[in-house]
Amino acid sequence: MKKLLTIFILILSIKGFSQDSYFLGKTNYCTPQKAESKKSFDTSFMALQFPKYYGGMAAVLVKVATEDPGYCDAYFMAGYFYRLKEMHKEALALYYIADSLAQNKAPIFKQNLAIEFMRFGKADRAREKYEEMVKYFPENPEGYYGIANTSIVLGDYDKGLQSLKQAEDLYKSSGKVKDDVIYMYGMLFTLKEDYEKALPYLEDVYSTYKKDDGYLSLYALAMIKIGKSKNDEKLIKKAQKTYDKIKDKPLVEDISKKLKEEFS
């Protein structure tokens, strides 16, 4: 998988990540064996407010996990602090241990692990984790959203759209549908080359993503394809104006190739 495509879908992975109530510090998925372990874990949530302490807190939690090896929450929070420090190899390893120890009780462990797999270009491994989320937590929209996200890379766009619809329905039941869901509809339909369906979704999120080069590449492609098919000069001009903003930027290879063909 191309590096730029990894970055492209990773942005949506992170935007799709919801701040779980877990970060209120009131949940433990594994029981610590030592009182000191729980105290260190509880302290870690205060450290989230102070980036200069991230590295030190990660080291403390690794020590806790080493001395209390069944305490999955210590592994997870250590991984989370490493992720905040951009130390992704360490985060991936710790998330993996946390998820294994939690025995399918912690959706947030699976979600964070999946996001790290995506960062390393392992969409198939991420898909496995999102499918586990759907299996064990069918009312959680993030698992379905994650499957749709991996479809961008794996190429099974119909499955992605089906999963995205399930995510959308669950988001609706608990509140407003997020812009990244609408954007992903536009992305998947564009990648599927169903530009007529893609464009309305892309239009809907323009104000949110208008400074995102990846979004603008899809938006320009959908507009030029429809503009040419309908001989719509106004839409063609709008597509050209959009493309001019990004034509010299690094873009996903397949999208860039299609844009150059249309605008050459």
SELUM-563549 format. One record per residue (C-alpha): x, y, z; residue in three letters. Coordinates in Angstrom, 3 decimals. Example, Ala and Ser with C-alpha at 12.3 -4.5 7.8 and 13.67 -1.06 7.14 Angstrom:
BEGIN
<torba><c1>12.300</c1><c2>-4.500</c2><c3>7.800</c3><residu>ALA</residu></torba>
<torba><c1>13.670</c1><c2>-1.060</c2><c3>7.140</c3><residu>SER</residu></torba>
//
This chain:
BEGIN
<torba><c1>0.000</c1><c2>0.000</c2><c3>0.000</c3><residu>MET</residu></torba>
<torba><c1>1.294</c1><c2>3.421</c2><c3>-0.900</c3><residu>LYS</residu></torba>
<torba><c1>2.485</c1><c2>5.613</c2><c3>1.951</c3><residu>LYS</residu></torba>
<torba><c1>0.240</c1><c2>8.521</c2><c3>0.990</c3><residu>LEU</residu></torba>
<torba><c1>-2.801</c1><c2>6.262</c2><c3>0.929</c3><residu>LEU</residu></torba>
<torba><c1>-1.909</c1><c2>5.129</c2><c3>4.440</c3><residu>THR</residu></torba>
<torba><c1>-1.861</c1><c2>8.749</c2><c3>5.591</c3><residu>ILE</residu></torba>
<torba><c1>-5.098</c1><c2>9.419</c2><c3>3.717</c3><residu>PHE</residu></torba>
<torba><c1>-7.081</c1><c2>6.710</c2><c3>5.499</c3><residu>ILE</residu></torba>
<torba><c1>-5.313</c1><c2>7.230</c2><c3>8.814</c3><residu>LEU</residu></torba>
<torba><c1>-6.737</c1><c2>10.736</c2><c3>8.979</c3><residu>ILE</residu></torba>
<torba><c1>-10.225</c1><c2>9.263</c2><c3>8.793</c3><residu>LEU</residu></torba>
<torba><c1>-9.335</c1><c2>6.607</c2><c3>11.354</c3><residu>SER</residu></torba>
<torba><c1>-8.376</c1><c2>9.226</c2><c3>13.888</c3><residu>ILE</residu></torba>
<torba><c1>-11.258</c1><c2>11.553</c2><c3>13.046</c3><residu>LYS</residu></torba>
<torba><c1>-13.584</c1><c2>8.629</c2><c3>13.521</c3><residu>GLY</residu></torba>
<torba><c1>-12.140</c1><c2>7.932</c2><c3>16.945</c3><residu>PHE</residu></torba>
<torba><c1>-14.535</c1><c2>8.916</c2><c3>19.702</c3><residu>SER</residu></torba>
<torba><c1>-13.288</c1><c2>9.916</c2><c3>23.134</c3><residu>GLN</residu></torba>
<torba><c1>-14.591</c1><c2>6.996</c2><c3>25.130</c3><residu>ASP</residu></torba>
<torba><c1>-15.883</c1><c2>7.398</c2><c3>28.694</c3><residu>SER</residu></torba>
<torba><c1>-12.922</c1><c2>5.177</c2><c3>29.571</c3><residu>TYR</residu></torba>
<torba><c1>-10.813</c1><c2>8.322</c2><c3>29.730</c3><residu>PHE</residu></torba>
<torba><c1>-12.847</c1><c2>9.546</c2><c3>32.670</c3><residu>LEU</residu></torba>
<torba><c1>-10.829</c1><c2>6.994</c2><c3>34.643</c3><residu>GLY</residu></torba>
<torba><c1>-13.819</c1><c2>5.125</c2><c3>36.049</c3><residu>LYS</residu></torba>
<torba><c1>-13.379</c1><c2>1.850</c2><c3>34.156</c3><residu>THR</residu></torba>
<torba><c1>-11.014</c1><c2>-1.065</c2><c3>34.585</c3><residu>ASN</residu></torba>
<torba><c1>-11.361</c1><c2>-4.038</c2><c3>32.261</c3><residu>TYR</residu></torba>
<torba><c1>-8.861</c1><c2>-6.081</c2><c3>34.278</c3><residu>CYS</residu></torba>
<torba><c1>-8.450</c1><c2>-6.238</c2><c3>38.048</c3><residu>THR</residu></torba>
<torba><c1>-5.083</c1><c2>-5.092</c2><c3>39.408</c3><residu>PRO</residu></torba>
<torba><c1>-3.458</c1><c2>-7.318</c2><c3>41.987</c3><residu>GLN</residu></torba>
<torba><c1>-1.719</c1><c2>-4.465</c2><c3>43.790</c3><residu>LYS</residu></torba>
<torba><c1>-3.219</c1><c2>-1.317</c2><c3>45.275</c3><residu>ALA</residu></torba>
<torba><c1>-0.225</c1><c2>0.666</c2><c3>44.017</c3><residu>GLU</residu></torba>
<torba><c1>-1.046</c1><c2>-0.383</c2><c3>40.464</c3><residu>SER</residu></torba>
<torba><c1>-4.497</c1><c2>1.160</c2><c3>40.653</c3><residu>LYS</residu></torba>
<torba><c1>-3.111</c1><c2>4.364</c2><c3>42.159</c3><residu>LYS</residu></torba>
<torba><c1>-0.623</c1><c2>4.765</c2><c3>39.315</c3><residu>SER</residu></torba>
<torba><c1>-3.347</c1><c2>4.034</c2><c3>36.754</c3><residu>PHE</residu></torba>
<torba><c1>-5.664</c1><c2>6.660</c2><c3>38.267</c3><residu>ASP</residu></torba>
<torba><c1>-2.852</c1><c2>9.217</c2><c3>38.286</c3><residu>THR</residu></torba>
<torba><c1>-2.270</c1><c2>8.698</c2><c3>34.558</c3><residu>SER</residu></torba>
<torba><c1>-5.496</c1><c2>10.482</c2><c3>33.632</c3><residu>PHE</residu></torba>
<torba><c1>-4.314</c1><c2>13.673</c2><c3>35.285</c3><residu>MET</residu></torba>
<torba><c1>-1.075</c1><c2>13.411</c2><c3>33.307</c3><residu>ALA</residu></torba>
<torba><c1>-3.053</c1><c2>13.537</c2><c3>30.055</c3><residu>LEU</residu></torba>
<torba><c1>-3.350</c1><c2>17.293</c2><c3>30.571</c3><residu>GLN</residu></torba>
<torba><c1>0.434</c1><c2>17.792</c2><c3>30.614</c3><residu>PHE</residu></torba>
<torba><c1>2.347</c1><c2>16.697</c2><c3>27.480</c3><residu>PRO</residu></torba>
<torba><c1>5.729</c1><c2>17.133</c2><c3>29.159</c3><residu>LYS</residu></torba>
<torba><c1>4.853</c1><c2>14.210</c2><c3>31.442</c3><residu>TYR</residu></torba>
<torba><c1>3.739</c1><c2>11.780</c2><c3>28.718</c3><residu>TYR</residu></torba>
<torba><c1>7.060</c1><c2>9.963</c2><c3>28.462</c3><residu>GLY</residu></torba>
<torba><c1>7.490</c1><c2>9.662</c2><c3>32.209</c3><residu>GLY</residu></torba>
<torba><c1>3.927</c1><c2>8.452</c2><c3>32.703</c3><residu>MET</residu></torba>
<torba><c1>4.364</c1><c2>5.838</c2><c3>29.981</c3><residu>ALA</residu></torba>
<torba><c1>7.459</c1><c2>4.528</c2><c3>31.767</c3><residu>ALA</residu></torba>
<torba><c1>5.595</c1><c2>4.399</c2><c3>35.089</c3><residu>VAL</residu></torba>
<torba><c1>2.744</c1><c2>2.412</c2><c3>33.529</c3><residu>LEU</residu></torba>
<torba><c1>5.139</c1><c2>-0.017</c2><c3>31.831</c3><residu>VAL</residu></torba>
<torba><c1>6.681</c1><c2>-0.640</c2><c3>35.255</c3><residu>LYS</residu></torba>
<torba><c1>3.198</c1><c2>-1.195</c2><c3>36.695</c3><residu>VAL</residu></torba>
<torba><c1>2.379</c1><c2>-3.650</c2><c3>33.940</c3><residu>ALA</residu></torba>
<torba><c1>5.648</c1><c2>-5.503</c2><c3>34.458</c3><residu>THR</residu></torba>
<torba><c1>4.983</c1><c2>-5.888</c2><c3>38.170</c3><residu>GLU</residu></torba>
<torba><c1>1.244</c1><c2>-6.546</c2><c3>37.757</c3><residu>ASP</residu></torba>
<torba><c1>1.236</c1><c2>-8.445</c2><c3>34.429</c3><residu>PRO</residu></torba>
<torba><c1>-2.462</c1><c2>-9.230</c2><c3>34.306</c3><residu>GLY</residu></torba>
<torba><c1>-3.480</c1><c2>-5.574</c2><c3>34.538</c3><residu>TYR</residu></torba>
<torba><c1>-4.517</c1><c2>-4.909</c2><c3>30.941</c3><residu>CYS</residu></torba>
<torba><c1>-5.497</c1><c2>-1.314</c2><c3>31.631</c3><residu>ASP</residu></torba>
<torba><c1>-1.928</c1><c2>-0.406</c2><c3>32.572</c3><residu>ALA</residu></torba>
<torba><c1>-0.693</c1><c2>-1.823</c2><c3>29.268</c3><residu>TYR</residu></torba>
<torba><c1>-3.339</c1><c2>0.107</c2><c3>27.356</c3><residu>PHE</residu></torba>
<torba><c1>-2.670</c1><c2>3.461</c2><c3>29.014</c3><residu>MET</residu></torba>
<torba><c1>1.078</c1><c2>2.992</c2><c3>28.610</c3><residu>ALA</residu></torba>
<torba><c1>0.457</c1><c2>2.404</c2><c3>24.913</c3><residu>GLY</residu></torba>
<torba><c1>-1.800</c1><c2>5.444</c2><c3>24.766</c3><residu>TYR</residu></torba>
<torba><c1>0.906</c1><c2>7.695</c2><c3>26.198</c3><residu>PHE</residu></torba>
<torba><c1>3.441</c1><c2>6.270</c2><c3>23.761</c3><residu>TYR</residu></torba>
<torba><c1>1.025</c1><c2>6.986</c2><c3>20.931</c3><residu>ARG</residu></torba>
<torba><c1>0.740</c1><c2>10.573</c2><c3>22.119</c3><residu>LEU</residu></torba>
<torba><c1>4.555</c1><c2>10.709</c2><c3>22.012</c3><residu>LYS</residu></torba>
<torba><c1>4.467</c1><c2>9.408</c2><c3>18.392</c3><residu>GLU</residu></torba>
<torba><c1>6.216</c1><c2>6.218</c2><c3>19.530</c3><residu>MET</residu></torba>
<torba><c1>3.974</c1><c2>3.964</c2><c3>17.506</c3><residu>HIS</residu></torba>
<torba><c1>5.905</c1><c2>0.703</c2><c3>17.583</c3><residu>LYS</residu></torba>
<torba><c1>5.820</c1><c2>0.756</c2><c3>21.371</c3><residu>GLU</residu></torba>
<torba><c1>2.128</c1><c2>1.701</c2><c3>21.344</c3><residu>ALA</residu></torba>
<torba><c1>1.264</c1><c2>-1.135</c2><c3>18.972</c3><residu>LEU</residu></torba>
<torba><c1>3.004</c1><c2>-3.738</c2><c3>21.130</c3><residu>ALA</residu></torba>
<torba><c1>1.341</c1><c2>-2.549</c2><c3>24.331</c3><residu>LEU</residu></torba>
<torba><c1>-2.107</c1><c2>-2.253</c2><c3>22.744</c3><residu>TYR</residu></torba>
<torba><c1>-1.749</c1><c2>-5.812</c2><c3>21.472</c3><residu>TYR</residu></torba>
<torba><c1>-1.008</c1><c2>-7.136</c2><c3>24.961</c3><residu>ILE</residu></torba>
<torba><c1>-3.842</c1><c2>-5.105</c2><c3>26.497</c3><residu>ALA</residu></torba>
<torba><c1>-6.367</c1><c2>-6.393</c2><c3>23.968</c3><residu>ASP</residu></torba>
<torba><c1>-5.234</c1><c2>-9.983</c2><c3>24.493</c3><residu>SER</residu></torba>
<torba><c1>-5.507</c1><c2>-9.723</c2><c3>28.285</c3><residu>LEU</residu></torba>
<torba><c1>-8.926</c1><c2>-8.031</c2><c3>28.158</c3><residu>ALA</residu></torba>
<torba><c1>-10.472</c1><c2>-11.113</c2><c3>26.500</c3><residu>GLN</residu></torba>
<torba><c1>-12.891</c1><c2>-9.213</c2><c3>24.251</c3><residu>ASN</residu></torba>
<torba><c1>-14.284</c1><c2>-6.967</c2><c3>26.984</c3><residu>LYS</residu></torba>
<torba><c1>-12.771</c1><c2>-3.648</c2><c3>25.872</c3><residu>ALA</residu></torba>
<torba><c1>-13.900</c1><c2>-2.100</c2><c3>22.567</c3><residu>PRO</residu></torba>
<torba><c1>-11.592</c1><c2>0.879</c2><c3>23.007</c3><residu>ILE</residu></torba>
<torba><c1>-8.575</c1><c2>-1.452</c2><c3>23.178</c3><residu>PHE</residu></torba>
<torba><c1>-9.529</c1><c2>-3.030</c2><c3>19.863</c3><residu>LYS</residu></torba>
<torba><c1>-10.208</c1><c2>0.342</c2><c3>18.247</c3><residu>GLN</residu></torba>
<torba><c1>-6.863</c1><c2>1.831</c2><c3>19.242</c3><residu>ASN</residu></torba>
<torba><c1>-5.039</c1><c2>-1.328</c2><c3>18.193</c3><residu>LEU</residu></torba>
<torba><c1>-6.790</c1><c2>-1.229</c2><c3>14.819</c3><residu>ALA</residu></torba>
<torba><c1>-5.782</c1><c2>2.405</c2><c3>14.286</c3><residu>ILE</residu></torba>
<torba><c1>-2.153</c1><c2>1.530</c2><c3>14.958</c3><residu>GLU</residu></torba>
<torba><c1>-2.369</c1><c2>-1.379</c2><c3>12.518</c3><residu>PHE</residu></torba>
<torba><c1>-3.646</c1><c2>1.097</c2><c3>9.916</c3><residu>MET</residu></torba>
<torba><c1>-0.712</c1><c2>3.389</c2><c3>10.646</c3><residu>ARG</residu></torba>
<torba><c1>1.659</c1><c2>0.553</c2><c3>9.753</c3><residu>PHE</residu></torba>
<torba><c1>-0.257</c1><c2>-0.297</c2><c3>6.575</c3><residu>GLY</residu></torba>
<torba><c1>-1.799</c1><c2>-3.473</c2><c3>7.988</c3><residu>LYS</residu></torba>
<torba><c1>-5.390</c1><c2>-2.913</c2><c3>6.917</c3><residu>ALA</residu></torba>
<torba><c1>-6.139</c1><c2>-6.632</c2><c3>7.017</c3><residu>ASP</residu></torba>
<torba><c1>-5.129</c1><c2>-6.821</c2><c3>10.689</c3><residu>ARG</residu></torba>
<torba><c1>-7.124</c1><c2>-3.686</c2><c3>11.424</c3><residu>ALA</residu></torba>
<torba><c1>-10.137</c1><c2>-5.243</c2><c3>9.709</c3><residu>ARG</residu></torba>
<torba><c1>-9.890</c1><c2>-8.254</c2><c3>12.023</c3><residu>GLU</residu></torba>
<torba><c1>-10.062</c1><c2>-5.994</c2><c3>15.070</c3><residu>LYS</residu></torba>
<torba><c1>-12.996</c1><c2>-4.006</c2><c3>13.725</c3><residu>TYR</residu></torba>
<torba><c1>-14.839</c1><c2>-7.232</c2><c3>12.923</c3><residu>GLU</residu></torba>
<torba><c1>-14.235</c1><c2>-8.339</c2><c3>16.500</c3><residu>GLU</residu></torba>
<torba><c1>-15.756</c1><c2>-5.059</c2><c3>17.668</c3><residu>MET</residu></torba>
<torba><c1>-18.854</c1><c2>-5.724</c2><c3>15.567</c3><residu>VAL</residu></torba>
<torba><c1>-19.073</c1><c2>-9.277</c2><c3>16.902</c3><residu>LYS</residu></torba>
<torba><c1>-18.713</c1><c2>-8.459</c2><c3>20.584</c3><residu>TYR</residu></torba>
<torba><c1>-20.141</c1><c2>-4.929</c2><c3>20.629</c3><residu>PHE</residu></torba>
<torba><c1>-22.799</c1><c2>-4.789</c2><c3>17.878</c3><residu>PRO</residu></torba>
<torba><c1>-24.325</c1><c2>-1.580</c2><c3>19.228</c3><residu>GLU</residu></torba>
<torba><c1>-21.027</c1><c2>0.306</c2><c3>18.966</c3><residu>ASN</residu></torba>
<torba><c1>-20.879</c1><c2>2.234</c2><c3>15.661</c3><residu>PRO</residu></torba>
<torba><c1>-17.078</c1><c2>2.517</c2><c3>15.690</c3><residu>GLU</residu></torba>
<torba><c1>-16.596</c1><c2>-1.102</c2><c3>14.635</c3><residu>GLY</residu></torba>
<torba><c1>-18.755</c1><c2>-0.652</c2><c3>11.538</c3><residu>TYR</residu></torba>
<torba><c1>-17.103</c1><c2>2.689</c2><c3>10.785</c3><residu>TYR</residu></torba>
<torba><c1>-13.708</c1><c2>1.028</c2><c3>11.058</c3><residu>GLY</residu></torba>
<torba><c1>-14.660</c1><c2>-1.718</c2><c3>8.604</c3><residu>ILE</residu></torba>
<torba><c1>-15.699</c1><c2>0.980</c2><c3>6.143</c3><residu>ALA</residu></torba>
<torba><c1>-12.375</c1><c2>2.718</c2><c3>6.675</c3><residu>ASN</residu></torba>
<torba><c1>-10.403</c1><c2>-0.425</c2><c3>5.898</c3><residu>THR</residu></torba>
<torba><c1>-12.450</c1><c2>-0.851</c2><c3>2.714</c3><residu>SER</residu></torba>
<torba><c1>-10.680</c1><c2>2.207</c2><c3>1.325</c3><residu>ILE</residu></torba>
<torba><c1>-7.493</c1><c2>0.139</c2><c3>1.286</c3><residu>VAL</residu></torba>
<torba><c1>-8.818</c1><c2>-3.388</c2><c3>0.831</c3><residu>LEU</residu></torba>
<torba><c1>-11.003</c1><c2>-2.347</c2><c3>-2.095</c3><residu>GLY</residu></torba>
<torba><c1>-14.255</c1><c2>-4.060</c2><c3>-1.068</c3><residu>ASP</residu></torba>
<torba><c1>-16.200</c1><c2>-0.839</c2><c3>-1.427</c3><residu>TYR</residu></torba>
<torba><c1>-19.677</c1><c2>-2.384</c2><c3>-1.304</c3><residu>ASP</residu></torba>
<torba><c1>-18.895</c1><c2>-3.991</c2><c3>2.045</c3><residu>LYS</residu></torba>
<torba><c1>-17.555</c1><c2>-0.661</c2><c3>3.201</c3><residu>GLY</residu></torba>
<torba><c1>-20.719</c1><c2>1.159</c2><c3>2.183</c3><residu>LEU</residu></torba>
<torba><c1>-22.885</c1><c2>-1.452</c2><c3>3.864</c3><residu>GLN</residu></torba>
<torba><c1>-20.901</c1><c2>-1.167</c2><c3>7.092</c3><residu>SER</residu></torba>
<torba><c1>-20.940</c1><c2>2.620</c2><c3>6.894</c3><residu>LEU</residu></torba>
<torba><c1>-24.739</c1><c2>2.587</c2><c3>6.670</c3><residu>LYS</residu></torba>
<torba><c1>-24.871</c1><c2>0.462</c2><c3>9.820</c3><residu>GLN</residu></torba>
<torba><c1>-22.538</c1><c2>2.907</c2><c3>11.553</c3><residu>ALA</residu></torba>
<torba><c1>-24.646</c1><c2>5.848</c2><c3>10.402</c3><residu>GLU</residu></torba>
<torba><c1>-27.839</c1><c2>4.295</c2><c3>11.780</c3><residu>ASP</residu></torba>
<torba><c1>-26.189</c1><c2>3.709</c2><c3>15.145</c3><residu>LEU</residu></torba>
<torba><c1>-24.757</c1><c2>7.239</c2><c3>15.243</c3><residu>TYR</residu></torba>
<torba><c1>-28.226</c1><c2>8.610</c2><c3>14.474</c3><residu>LYS</residu></torba>
<torba><c1>-29.726</c1><c2>6.714</c2><c3>17.387</c3><residu>SER</residu></torba>
<torba><c1>-27.287</c1><c2>8.360</c2><c3>19.795</c3><residu>SER</residu></torba>
<torba><c1>-26.988</c1><c2>11.815</c2><c3>18.264</c3><residu>GLY</residu></torba>
<torba><c1>-25.772</c1><c2>13.659</c2><c3>15.177</c3><residu>LYS</residu></torba>
<torba><c1>-24.014</c1><c2>11.867</c2><c3>12.314</c3><residu>VAL</residu></torba>
<torba><c1>-20.425</c1><c2>13.072</c2><c3>12.143</c3><residu>LYS</residu></torba>
<torba><c1>-18.995</c1><c2>14.797</c2><c3>9.087</c3><residu>ASP</residu></torba>
<torba><c1>-16.353</c1><c2>12.091</c2><c3>8.693</c3><residu>ASP</residu></torba>
<torba><c1>-19.145</c1><c2>9.562</c2><c3>8.049</c3><residu>VAL</residu></torba>
<torba><c1>-20.549</c1><c2>11.745</c2><c3>5.266</c3><residu>ILE</residu></torba>
<torba><c1>-17.048</c1><c2>12.269</c2><c3>3.873</c3><residu>TYR</residu></torba>
<torba><c1>-16.410</c1><c2>8.534</c2><c3>3.857</c3><residu>MET</residu></torba>
<torba><c1>-19.565</c1><c2>7.970</c2><c3>1.820</c3><residu>TYR</residu></torba>
<torba><c1>-18.207</c1><c2>10.426</c2><c3>-0.723</c3><residu>GLY</residu></torba>
<torba><c1>-14.799</c1><c2>8.782</c2><c3>-0.680</c3><residu>MET</residu></torba>
<torba><c1>-16.079</c1><c2>5.225</c2><c3>-1.108</c3><residu>LEU</residu></torba>
<torba><c1>-18.453</c1><c2>6.176</c2><c3>-3.924</c3><residu>PHE</residu></torba>
<torba><c1>-15.637</c1><c2>8.072</c2><c3>-5.650</c3><residu>THR</residu></torba>
<torba><c1>-13.275</c1><c2>5.109</c2><c3>-5.366</c3><residu>LEU</residu></torba>
<torba><c1>-16.086</c1><c2>2.935</c2><c3>-6.706</c3><residu>LYS</residu></torba>
<torba><c1>-16.317</c1><c2>5.420</c2><c3>-9.608</c3><residu>GLU</residu></torba>
<torba><c1>-19.956</c1><c2>6.187</c2><c3>-8.814</c3><residu>ASP</residu></torba>
<torba><c1>-19.410</c1><c2>9.923</c2><c3>-9.064</c3><residu>TYR</residu></torba>
<torba><c1>-23.099</c1><c2>10.862</c2><c3>-9.226</c3><residu>GLU</residu></torba>
<torba><c1>-23.629</c1><c2>9.413</c2><c3>-5.762</c3><residu>LYS</residu></torba>
<torba><c1>-20.315</c1><c2>10.675</c2><c3>-4.432</c3><residu>ALA</residu></torba>
<torba><c1>-20.674</c1><c2>14.353</c2><c3>-5.238</c3><residu>LEU</residu></torba>
<torba><c1>-23.621</c1><c2>15.248</c2><c3>-2.942</c3><residu>PRO</residu></torba>
<torba><c1>-21.792</c1><c2>13.767</c2><c3>0.037</c3><residu>TYR</residu></torba>
<torba><c1>-18.607</c1><c2>15.628</c2><c3>-0.823</c3><residu>LEU</residu></torba>
<torba><c1>-20.554</c1><c2>18.856</c2><c3>-1.254</c3><residu>GLU</residu></torba>
<torba><c1>-22.109</c1><c2>18.442</c2><c3>2.197</c3><residu>ASP</residu></torba>
<torba><c1>-18.765</c1><c2>18.437</c2><c3>3.987</c3><residu>VAL</residu></torba>
<torba><c1>-16.971</c1><c2>21.104</c2><c3>1.954</c3><residu>TYR</residu></torba>
<torba><c1>-16.852</c1><c2>23.612</c2><c3>4.815</c3><residu>SER</residu></torba>
<torba><c1>-15.222</c1><c2>21.030</c2><c3>7.087</c3><residu>THR</residu></torba>
<torba><c1>-12.640</c1><c2>19.597</c2><c3>4.691</c3><residu>TYR</residu></torba>
<torba><c1>-11.968</c1><c2>22.437</c2><c3>2.231</c3><residu>LYS</residu></torba>
<torba><c1>-8.351</c1><c2>22.723</c2><c3>3.389</c3><residu>LYS</residu></torba>
<torba><c1>-7.679</c1><c2>18.978</c2><c3>3.167</c3><residu>ASP</residu></torba>
<torba><c1>-5.793</c1><c2>18.072</c2><c3>-0.026</c3><residu>ASP</residu></torba>
<torba><c1>-7.082</c1><c2>14.508</c2><c3>-0.024</c3><residu>GLY</residu></torba>
<torba><c1>-10.658</c1><c2>15.697</c2><c3>0.136</c3><residu>TYR</residu></torba>
<torba><c1>-10.110</c1><c2>18.295</c2><c3>-2.580</c3><residu>LEU</residu></torba>
<torba><c1>-8.632</c1><c2>15.638</c2><c3>-4.875</c3><residu>SER</residu></torba>
<torba><c1>-11.778</c1><c2>13.518</c2><c3>-4.588</c3><residu>LEU</residu></torba>
<torba><c1>-14.025</c1><c2>16.553</c2><c3>-4.905</c3><residu>TYR</residu></torba>
<torba><c1>-12.272</c1><c2>17.749</c2><c3>-8.065</c3><residu>ALA</residu></torba>
<torba><c1>-12.404</c1><c2>14.272</c2><c3>-9.591</c3><residu>LEU</residu></torba>
<torba><c1>-16.119</c1><c2>13.824</c2><c3>-8.928</c3><residu>ALA</residu></torba>
<torba><c1>-16.903</c1><c2>17.281</c2><c3>-10.328</c3><residu>MET</residu></torba>
<torba><c1>-14.874</c1><c2>16.913</c2><c3>-13.511</c3><residu>ILE</residu></torba>
<torba><c1>-16.285</c1><c2>13.463</c2><c3>-14.250</c3><residu>LYS</residu></torba>
<torba><c1>-19.880</c1><c2>14.639</c2><c3>-13.859</c3><residu>ILE</residu></torba>
<torba><c1>-19.187</c1><c2>17.974</c2><c3>-15.519</c3><residu>GLY</residu></torba>
<torba><c1>-17.822</c1><c2>16.301</c2><c3>-18.642</c3><residu>LYS</residu></torba>
<torba><c1>-20.542</c1><c2>13.656</c2><c3>-18.772</c3><residu>SER</residu></torba>
<torba><c1>-23.252</c1><c2>16.345</c2><c3>-18.623</c3><residu>LYS</residu></torba>
<torba><c1>-21.361</c1><c2>18.994</c2><c3>-20.569</c3><residu>ASN</residu></torba>
<torba><c1>-21.791</c1><c2>21.270</c2><c3>-17.550</c3><residu>ASP</residu></torba>
<torba><c1>-19.327</c1><c2>24.131</c2><c3>-18.104</c3><residu>GLU</residu></torba>
<torba><c1>-20.007</c1><c2>25.687</c2><c3>-14.723</c3><residu>LYS</residu></torba>
<torba><c1>-19.139</c1><c2>22.440</c2><c3>-12.919</c3><residu>LEU</residu></torba>
<torba><c1>-16.080</c1><c2>21.907</c2><c3>-15.117</c3><residu>ILE</residu></torba>
<torba><c1>-14.784</c1><c2>25.376</c2><c3>-14.228</c3><residu>LYS</residu></torba>
<torba><c1>-15.386</c1><c2>24.715</c2><c3>-10.542</c3><residu>LYS</residu></torba>
<torba><c1>-13.526</c1><c2>21.416</c2><c3>-10.831</c3><residu>ALA</residu></torba>
<torba><c1>-10.601</c1><c2>23.155</c2><c3>-12.545</c3><residu>GLN</residu></torba>
<torba><c1>-10.461</c1><c2>25.815</c2><c3>-9.841</c3><residu>LYS</residu></torba>
<torba><c1>-10.378</c1><c2>23.096</c2><c3>-7.174</c3><residu>THR</residu></torba>
<torba><c1>-7.730</c1><c2>21.087</c2><c3>-9.001</c3><residu>TYR</residu></torba>
<torba><c1>-5.512</c1><c2>24.153</c2><c3>-9.405</c3><residu>ASP</residu></torba>
<torba><c1>-5.246</c1><c2>24.330</c2><c3>-5.607</c3><residu>LYS</residu></torba>
<torba><c1>-3.755</c1><c2>20.844</c2><c3>-5.329</c3><residu>ILE</residu></torba>
<torba><c1>-2.184</c1><c2>19.932</c2><c3>-8.664</c3><residu>LYS</residu></torba>
<torba><c1>1.331</c1><c2>20.464</c2><c3>-7.344</c3><residu>ASP</residu></torba>
<torba><c1>0.667</c1><c2>18.718</c2><c3>-4.018</c3><residu>LYS</residu></torba>
<torba><c1>1.547</c1><c2>15.076</c2><c3>-3.198</c3><residu>PRO</residu></torba>
<torba><c1>-1.655</c1><c2>13.082</c2><c3>-3.682</c3><residu>LEU</residu></torba>
<torba><c1>-2.707</c1><c2>9.450</c2><c3>-3.574</c3><residu>VAL</residu></torba>
<torba><c1>-1.200</c1><c2>7.925</c2><c3>-6.712</c3><residu>GLU</residu></torba>
<torba><c1>-4.362</c1><c2>6.463</c2><c3>-8.279</c3><residu>ASP</residu></torba>
<torba><c1>-6.376</c1><c2>9.631</c2><c3>-7.673</c3><residu>ILE</residu></torba>
<torba><c1>-3.553</c1><c2>11.825</c2><c3>-8.952</c3><residu>SER</residu></torba>
<torba><c1>-3.316</c1><c2>9.773</c2><c3>-12.155</c3><residu>LYS</residu></torba>
<torba><c1>-7.039</c1><c2>10.107</c2><c3>-12.842</c3><residu>LYS</residu></torba>
<torba><c1>-6.940</c1><c2>13.838</c2><c3>-12.194</c3><residu>LEU</residu></torba>
<torba><c1>-4.032</c1><c2>14.366</c2><c3>-14.576</c3><residu>LYS</residu></torba>
<torba><c1>-5.886</c1><c2>12.433</c2><c3>-17.267</c3><residu>GLU</residu></torba>
<torba><c1>-8.977</c1><c2>14.575</c2><c3>-16.853</c3><residu>GLU</residu></torba>
<torba><c1>-7.208</c1><c2>17.935</c2><c3>-16.640</c3><residu>PHE</residu></torba>
<torba><c1>-4.434</c1><c2>17.406</c2><c3>-19.194</c3><residu>SER</residu></torba>
//
